[in-house]
Amino acid sequence: MKKVLNIKGMHCQNCVKRATKALEELDGVESVNVDLEKELANVNFSGEINEAEIREALKAVDLELVSITEK
């Protein structure tokens, strides 16, 4: 299952690294590709996703989940 996450608060490559690491550590995440300029993350999940877990993982690295859309 592919989803696009709109992430607020990314300003540099360090932010991209933090977002990538936070998302990769979630259960069911197969791959993550974060785009700094568009403030998006393309994420492949192996099953259902838990929006609350994604929101908390990003919040823990000082980023904010704005929305999740289908890809």
C-alpha positions in Angstrom: 0.0 0.0 0.0 1.5 3.3 -1.0 0.7 6.6 0.8 1.9 10.2 0.5 2.4 12.0 3.7 2.3 15.8 3.8 4.8 16.8 6.5 5.2 20.3 7.9 8.4 21.6 9.5 11.1 20.3 7.3 13.8 22.9 6.6 17.0 20.9 5.8 18.6 17.6 5.0 18.8 16.8 8.7 15.0 17.1 8.9 14.7 14.7 6.0 17.0 12.2 7.8 14.9 12.5 11.0 11.6 12.0 9.2 13.0 9.1 7.2 14.3 7.4 10.4 11.1 8.0 12.3 9.0 6.5 9.6 11.2 3.6 8.9 11.0 2.5 12.5 7.2 2.1 12.3 5.7 -1.4 12.0 4.7 -2.3 8.4 6.8 0.3 6.7 8.7 -1.2 3.7 10.3 1.9 2.2 10.4 5.7 2.7 11.3 8.5 0.3 11.2 12.0 1.7 11.2 15.1 -0.6 12.3 18.2 1.3 11.2 20.8 -1.4 7.6 19.4 -1.6 7.5 18.5 2.1 6.2 15.0 1.2 7.1 11.5 2.1 6.2 8.6 -0.2 5.8 5.5 2.0 5.2 1.9 1.1 3.3 -0.1 3.8 2.9 -3.8 4.0 -0.5 -3.6 5.7 -2.9 -1.2 7.3 -1.4 2.1 8.6 -2.1 3.7 12.0 -2.3 7.5 11.5 -1.9 8.2 15.2 1.4 6.2 15.3 2.7 8.1 12.2 1.6 11.5 13.8 3.4 10.6 17.1 6.6 9.3 15.4 6.9 12.6 13.4 6.0 14.7 16.4 8.8 13.0 18.4 11.3 14.5 15.8 9.6 17.9 15.8 7.7 17.5 12.6 3.9 17.6 11.9 1.8 15.3 9.8 -0.6 17.4 7.8 -2.3 14.8 5.7 -2.2 11.3 4.2 -3.3 10.6 0.7 -3.4 7.5 -1.6 -0.7 7.2 -4.2 
